[in-house]
């Protein structure tokens, strides 16, 4: 959902719904980590992703202040970009001149 230059994803909206935000955040994090492991991401990338996703998931469990942090901190998108960069580093960029764009709509709701 976009408002001007800013956007709020599904994670940010669900953060304000007790339990639902945490369940979604942890589930999306598990999917991203599974993809990273299946694609052979480096240990550094896995640790970076775990940090982003852990902060995002822990924040969603704290009422009010944590929900606000979860709304503004796009940890899932950061983790997905880290995985994308890792894949490009190992396999190269796509053959066309435009940079690879990862569709983060499923994770971020944008």
HELIX and SHEET records of a PDB file:
HELIX    1   1 UNK A   10  UNK A   14  1                                   5    
HELIX    2   2 UNK A   20  UNK A   38  1                                  19    
HELIX    3   3 UNK A   43  UNK A   60  1                                  18    
HELIX    4   4 UNK A   65  UNK A   72  1                                   8    
HELIX    5   5 UNK A   75  UNK A   91  1                                  17    
HELIX    6   6 UNK A  105  UNK A  108  1                                   4    
SHEET    1   A 2 UNK A   2  UNK A   3  0                                        
SHEET    2   A 2 UNK A   6  UNK A   7 -1                                        
END                                                                             
